[in-house]
Amino acid sequence: MPTPCEHIAKKMGELFTCSSLNGHIRIRTPFLYPDGDLIDIFFKEENGTATLTDLGETLRWLRMQTASDKRSPKQKQLIEDVCMNHGVELYKGMLMARFRPSDNLAEAVIRISQAALRISDLWFTFRNRAVESITDEVESFMRDSGISYERGERIPGRSGRVWTLDFHTRQPNRSSFVSVLSTGSRAAARGVAEHVLATWYDLSHMKVGHEAIQFISLFDDTLDVWSPEEFKLVGDLSEISYWSRPDEFAAKLAA
C-alpha cells in the first residue's frame, strides 16, 4: 500500500505537499484562510484507524479575528451546518474526518479543506456586522448633529469600478466622502486600510475642481487594533478622524 505522502504526490499534484510533524503527516493544501495563511490538514494513523484533522486551527483562527471569545448561537449553527454539508465532525474544536481504506484520500483531504475554508469565511459575516454597528452609530451621530448626509452611495471610479461609500455629507462650506474603518482584528486591519486606500485612489479626481470633495477616513479606535502604518496608508489621500473624538470629526466635516 502506498504511504499517504506517496498517494498525495501521485494523485494530488504539486499543489499539495506532505511532511512529518510531531507524529502527524502534515498535508499543506493550496487553500487559504482569508488573511492568506495556508490551510494545513493533518493525517494520523493509530490502532488501525486513520484520521484527518485541522488540529483546531480553523476555529482558533476564527477566534483570533474577533474581539469576543464567544460565538453567538447563530454563528455556532452556521459552523455546524458547514460540517454537516461536508461530512466533517466537529470535536473539541477540531475539524475531523475518519479515513477508511475504501476512501479516496484526495477526496477526503479536499472535503475537510473545504470545511475549513467555508468556516473561516464566516469571518466576513462577523466583520460586516461589526462595521455595520459602528456605521449605524456614526449615522445616529450625524442625524442628531443635523449633518446632511447620504449613506451607501455608489460612485464609479476612474478604473470603472463602482465603490460604495459609507457616507456622502454636504455642509455649507464643502462636501465630504466618509469611509468608516472598523475591525476587531489586528490581522485584518491592514486589509481594511488597503481597501479604503484603493477607494480614495480611484476617486481621487473628485478632490479637485470648483466642487472639490474632501475625503475622510474615520477610524473606529475603540479597539486597539490599528498600527501607525494603517493611519499613514490612508493619510496621504484623506483626512484622518477618530470615532473616539466625534466633535473633531464633525468639525472636519464643517471646515
Secondary structure as GFF3:
##gff-version 3
##sequence-region A 1 255
A	DSSP	alpha_helix	4	11	.	.	.	ID=ss1
A	DSSP	beta_strand	17	21	.	.	.	ID=ss2
A	DSSP	beta_strand	24	32	.	.	.	ID=ss3
A	DSSP	beta_strand	38	46	.	.	.	ID=ss4
A	DSSP	beta_strand	49	53	.	.	.	ID=ss5
A	DSSP	alpha_helix	57	64	.	.	.	ID=ss6
A	DSSP	alpha_helix	73	85	.	.	.	ID=ss7
A	DSSP	beta_strand	89	91	.	.	.	ID=ss8
A	DSSP	beta_strand	94	99	.	.	.	ID=ss9
A	DSSP	alpha_helix	105	120	.	.	.	ID=ss10
A	DSSP	alpha_helix	122	145	.	.	.	ID=ss11
A	DSSP	beta_strand	148	151	.	.	.	ID=ss12
A	DSSP	beta_strand	154	156	.	.	.	ID=ss13
A	DSSP	beta_strand	162	164	.	.	.	ID=ss14
A	DSSP	beta_strand	167	170	.	.	.	ID=ss15
A	DSSP	beta_strand	175	181	.	.	.	ID=ss16
A	DSSP	alpha_helix	186	202	.	.	.	ID=ss17
A	DSSP	three_ten_helix	204	207	.	.	.	ID=ss18
A	DSSP	beta_strand	213	219	.	.	.	ID=ss19
A	DSSP	alpha_helix	228	235	.	.	.	ID=ss20
A	DSSP	beta_strand	239	242	.	.	.	ID=ss21
A	DSSP	alpha_helix	246	254	.	.	.	ID=ss22
###
